[in-house]
Amino acid sequence: MSALLQGTAFVTGAGSGIGQATALCMAQHGVKRFALGDIDLKKLDETKNALESQSSDVDVLLIKLDVSNEDSVKEAVEKAAAKFGRIDYAVNNAGISGPVARTESVAFSEWQHLMSVNLNGVWLCQRSEILQMLKQDPHSTGGVIVNVASVLGLIGASGKSPVTAYSAAKHGVMGLTKTDARVYAKEGIRINAICPGFIETPLLTGTISDENRKAIVKEIPADRMGKPEEIGNSIVYLMSHLSSFMYGHGLVVDG
């Protein structure tokens, strides 16, 4: 049986959580060449070590990346393309949690910072990835992009956990995913989003109390939070030929 994935992957926010798990899942399903970006190079080293422990024949490029900075994003994609010749799969995962507060209590600077990473960062990455994919000769496809959105990109956050800025940014990610999926479909580029629910990641666990955690789990039919690898495997599905007729979709994985 042939591998589900073959080619080069570019993953942002790959130092921990969903980004790290996605890289490991992609390696399990055939990817051998990785360009991994994160603002924390020490964490990226941990991901590289995990990949090399899992698969002895992977080739991993580590890139210090600030997705909110246009030059940093452009240089990261150029480095990936220069080393591997192409980008077949891109996962735009880098993000921050932002303020948990009602709108009247959120400073404009907090709003701007979250948007610069969670929305502008995804757009900057997607733009550079598309520019690269348009230049390269297609293999089976011209390229596949998966943006990490959230269930809060489809619905509003509850009053118990007011994360208006985060939810607004993720709604924006869904907008650019759906629109660019239509724009670039005929040029062989397939774009979708993953919409995780509550997942056991440093982004989440570092921001909620034990009391809030119990309240969250109580509302999940599966009676637990998700694991990063469950999102990683869902991203593999979106990357693979198994989802070849999916364009502009937000795949909900929330238990």
Beta strands, then each sheet from edge to edge (+ up, - down):
strand 1: 8-12
strand 2: 33-38
strand 3: 59-64
strand 4: 89-92
strand 5: 143-148
strand 6: 189-196
strand 7: 250-253
sheet 1: 3+ 2+ 1+ 4+ 5+ 6+ 7+
end
